[in-house]
Amino acid sequence: MGTVLQDTGYSVETLSGVLTSSRDFLRPLRWEGPDGGVNRRGMKKFQETVGFSAHILHKIKDILDNDPVFLECSCGKSYLTFALNRILRELYGVECTFYGVDISESLIGKCWGIAASLGFDNMSFTAGQTLGFNAPIGKKVDVVVALHACDAATDEAIARGIKFGARYIMVVPCCQNQLRGQIRSAQALHDLTDFGPLLYRFADLVTEALRAQVLRGAGYCVEVHEIVPPTVTPKNLVITARKMRPGKKKGMDGYRRLCNQLGVRSILEDFLPELFNGENG
C-alpha cells in the first residue's frame, strides 16, 4: 500500500491554504470558524476532502489540459467537488465541468444553492440513483469519484464509471456490509473469522479486494492508497483505477479465485451483467 500525500504536485498544506483563503468559500459549506479558518465541527470532513483532492489531482494531471468532466456519485453536499472546483480555478486556471448525483432531493437542492452562492456555474446536480445517471449528449465523463458512498453505493459508482468508460475511477469506500453475512464457517479462513471484530475487518478487506479485481478485469490499472492518516478516519483507503489501452483487459480470474475460495459474490455482478456474462472463468 502506498500513500500520495508526499509526492503530489501540490501539498495538502497548499490545498488547505487555497480553500481557507476566503470566508466566501467556507461560509456556504458551513466550514467557517470564528477565526476565519475551518470550524471544529467541519474539520474531519475538511481533512478528508483535502486529502482526497490531493490524490485526485496527482492522478489526473495528464488530462487536466483537456478540461475533464467529473462525476461525483452519492455526492451529498458535494464538499469534494466544490473543493476541486475552487482548487482547479485557483491553482491551474482551468474551469472543468462537474456533475453530482445523489438519491436525496433535499441534499441536491442544497448543492444547487451552494453552487449559486459560490458563483460556480460549471456545476450541475441531479437527484436519483447513480446507475441511472446519464451525462448530457455530447459530454463524456472522464473522472468518476465517490467519497464515503455508503456500502453498495460505492459499487454503483464503480459500475457507473465502468459503463461510462471513464478514464479514472476513484472511490473511498464506507461501511461495507454486503459480504459479512456471506462469509460462512466452511470457508478456508474460518479460524480467522470466528471472532466478531476480525470478521468485520476481514469482510471489509475482501469487499475492497473484489472491487479492485473487478476494475482490473474491466481494463483498469488499479492501486490502493491512503488519503489521510488513520487518526483522521479509519475509512481512509482509496481505490484508484486508470483506464488502460484497449486489449489490455486481464479478465476476472483474480475475482473468481477470491469468490471461490471464500464462497462470496459481489453485487457488482448484478450491476455489470454485460461484463460478467462474457466471462468463462
C-alpha positions in Angstrom: 0.0 0.0 0.0 1.3 3.4 -0.9 0.5 7.0 0.0 0.3 10.0 -2.2 0.4 12.7 0.5 4.1 13.3 0.0 4.5 13.1 -3.8 1.6 15.2 -5.0 2.4 18.2 -7.1 0.6 20.4 -4.6 0.9 19.6 -0.9 -2.0 19.1 1.4 -0.9 22.3 3.1 -1.1 24.2 -0.2 -4.6 22.9 -1.0 -5.8 23.7 2.5 -4.5 27.2 2.1 -6.4 27.7 -1.1 -9.6 26.5 0.5 -9.2 28.6 3.6 -8.1 31.8 2.0 -11.6 33.1 1.6 -14.5 33.1 4.0 -16.7 33.4 1.0 -15.8 29.8 0.1 -16.0 28.4 3.7 -19.3 30.1 4.6 -21.7 28.3 2.2 -20.2 25.0 3.1 -20.7 25.8 6.8 -17.0 25.3 7.4 -16.2 28.8 8.6 -14.9 29.2 12.1 -14.9 32.3 14.3 -11.2 32.9 13.4 -11.8 32.7 9.7 -10.5 29.2 9.5 -12.3 25.8 9.5 -14.5 25.2 12.5 -14.1 22.2 14.7 -17.3 20.5 13.5 -16.2 20.6 9.9 -12.5 19.8 10.4 -12.8 16.0 9.8 -14.7 16.4 6.6 -12.3 19.2 5.5 -9.3 17.0 6.1 -10.9 14.1 4.2 -11.8 16.4 1.3 -8.3 17.9 1.1 -6.6 14.5 1.2 -8.8 13.1 -1.5 -8.4 16.2 -3.6 -4.6 16.0 -3.4 -4.8 12.3 -4.5 -7.2 13.1 -7.4 -5.1 16.0 -8.7 -1.9 13.9 -8.6 -3.5 11.1 -10.6 -5.3 13.1 -13.3 -2.6 15.7 -14.1 -2.1 14.1 -17.6 -5.7 15.1 -18.6 -6.1 18.5 -17.0 -5.2 20.3 -20.2 -8.3 18.7 -21.8 -10.8 20.2 -19.2 -12.0 16.9 -17.9 -15.6 16.2 -16.9 -16.1 15.0 -13.3 -19.0 13.0 -11.8 -19.3 12.7 -8.1 -21.6 9.8 -7.1 -23.6 9.9 -3.9 -22.4 13.4 -3.6 -24.3 14.5 -0.5 -23.4 18.2 -0.2 -20.6 17.8 -2.7 -17.9 19.1 -0.5 -15.4 17.2 -2.6 -16.3 18.7 -6.0 -16.8 22.2 -4.6 -13.2 22.0 -3.2 -11.9 20.6 -6.5 -13.6 23.3 -8.5 -12.0 26.0 -6.4 -8.6 24.4 -6.4 -8.6 23.9 -10.2 -9.6 27.5 -10.8 -7.0 29.0 -8.3 -4.0 26.7 -8.9 -4.5 25.5 -12.5 -6.6 28.3 -14.1 -9.0 25.8 -15.6 -12.7 25.5 -15.3 -13.9 21.9 -15.7 -17.4 20.6 -15.8 -18.8 18.9 -12.6 -21.8 16.7 -12.2 -23.2 15.4 -8.9 -25.8 12.8 -8.3 -27.4 11.8 -5.1 -30.7 10.0 -4.1 -31.6 12.8 -1.7 -33.6 15.6 -3.3 -33.1 17.8 -0.3 -29.3 17.5 -0.5 -29.3 18.1 -4.2 -31.3 21.3 -3.6 -28.6 22.4 -1.1 -25.9 21.7 -3.7 -27.6 24.0 -6.2 -27.8 26.7 -3.6 -24.2 26.4 -2.6 -23.1 26.5 -6.2 -25.1 29.7 -6.8 -23.6 31.3 -3.7 -20.1 30.5 -4.9 -20.8 31.5 -8.5 -19.9 28.1 -9.8 -22.0 27.9 -13.0 -19.9 24.9 -14.3 -21.7 22.5 -11.8 -24.9 20.6 -12.2 -26.7 18.3 -9.8 -29.2 15.5 -10.3 -31.5 13.7 -7.8 -31.6 10.0 -8.5 -29.7 6.7 -8.5 -26.1 6.7 -9.6 -26.7 3.9 -12.0 -29.5 5.9 -13.7 -27.4 9.0 -14.2 -26.6 10.0 -17.8 -24.4 12.9 -18.9 -25.9 15.4 -21.4 -25.5 14.5 -25.0 -22.0 15.4 -26.2 -20.5 15.2 -22.7 -18.1 12.3 -21.9 -17.4 11.7 -18.2 -13.7 11.4 -17.7 -13.4 11.1 -13.9 -15.8 9.4 -11.6 -15.3 9.9 -7.8 -17.1 9.0 -4.6 -16.2 9.9 -1.1 -17.7 7.6 1.6 -20.6 6.5 -0.5 -22.2 4.0 1.9 -22.0 0.3 1.2 -23.3 -0.7 -2.2 -23.4 3.0 -3.3 -19.6 2.6 -3.8 -20.3 -0.3 -6.1 -22.8 1.8 -8.0 -20.1 4.4 -8.5 -17.6 1.8 -9.8 -20.2 0.3 -12.1 -21.3 3.7 -13.5 -17.6 4.6 -14.1 -17.0 1.3 -16.0 -20.2 1.8 -18.1 -19.1 5.3 -19.0 -15.6 4.0 -19.8 -14.2 6.8 -17.6 -10.5 7.5 -17.8 -10.3 7.5 -14.0 -12.5 6.0 -11.2 -11.6 6.8 -7.6 -13.6 5.8 -4.7 -13.2 6.0 -0.9 -15.5 3.3 0.5 -17.5 3.4 3.7 -19.5 0.8 5.8 -19.0 -2.3 3.8 -21.9 -4.6 4.8 -22.8 -6.7 1.8 -20.3 -9.6 2.3 -20.3 -10.0 6.0 -23.3 -12.4 6.0 -21.8 -14.4 3.1 -18.7 -15.4 4.9 -19.5 -18.8 6.4 -17.7 -21.2 8.7 -17.0 -23.6 5.8 -14.6 -21.2 4.0 -10.8 -21.7 4.1 -10.1 -19.0 6.7 -12.9 -19.8 9.2 -10.4 -19.9 12.1 -9.7 -16.2 11.5 -13.3 -15.2 11.1 -14.6 -16.9 14.3 -14.2 -13.6 16.1 -16.6 -10.8 15.6 -14.3 -7.8 15.1 -12.0 -9.8 13.0 -14.8 -11.0 10.8 -15.9 -7.3 10.3 -12.4 -6.2 9.3 -11.8 -9.3 7.1 -15.1 -8.7 5.3 -14.1 -5.0 4.7 -10.8 -6.1 3.1 -12.4 -8.8 1.0 -15.0 -6.3 -0.3 -12.3 -3.9 -1.4 -10.2 -6.7 -2.9 -13.2 -7.8 -5.0 -13.9 -4.3 -6.2 -10.2 -3.9 -7.2 -10.3 -7.2 -9.0 -13.4 -6.3 -10.9 -11.9 -3.0 -12.0 -8.8 -4.8 -13.1 -10.8 -7.3 -15.1 -12.7 -4.4 -16.8 -9.5 -3.0 -18.2 -8.2 -0.7 -15.5 -4.8 -0.4 -13.8 -5.7 -0.4 -10.1 -4.0 0.9 -7.0 -5.0 1.2 -3.3 -3.7 4.2 -1.2 -4.4 6.1 2.0 -5.7 9.6 1.6 -5.5 10.7 5.2 -3.8 9.2 8.3 -6.0 6.6 10.2 -6.2 9.1 13.1 -8.5 11.3 10.9 -10.7 8.4 9.9 -10.2 4.6 9.6 -12.2 4.8 6.4 -9.1 6.2 4.6 -8.5 3.8 1.7 -9.0 5.0 -1.9 -9.3 2.6 -4.8 -7.9 4.2 -7.9 -8.5 2.9 -11.3 -6.9 4.2 -14.6 -8.3 3.1 -17.9 -5.7 1.1 -19.9 -5.5 0.9 -23.7 -8.0 -1.4 -25.5 -6.9 -5.0 -25.5 -5.3 -4.8 -22.0 -8.2 -6.4 -20.1 -6.9 -9.1 -17.7 -10.1 -10.9 -17.2 -11.9 -11.9 -14.0 -9.5 -14.7 -12.8 -8.5 -12.9 -9.6 -12.1 -12.0 -8.8 -13.2 -15.6 -9.4 -10.5 -17.1 -7.3 -11.4 -15.0 -4.3 -15.1 -15.7 -4.7 -14.5 -19.4 -4.9 -12.0 -19.5 -2.0 -14.4 -17.7 0.3 -17.8 -18.6 -1.0 -18.8 -15.0 -1.7 -20.2 -12.9 -4.5 -20.0 -9.1 -5.1 -23.1 -7.1 -6.0 -21.1 -5.7 -8.9 -22.1 -8.9 -10.8 -25.7 -7.5 -10.7 -24.7 -4.0 -11.7 -22.4 -5.1 -14.6 -24.1 -8.2 -16.1 -22.6 -7.3 -19.5 -19.1 -7.6 -18.0 -19.7 -10.9 -16.2 -21.8 -12.6 -18.8 -18.9 -12.8 -21.2 -16.6 -14.4 -18.5 -15.9 -18.1 -18.5 -13.5 -18.1 -15.6 
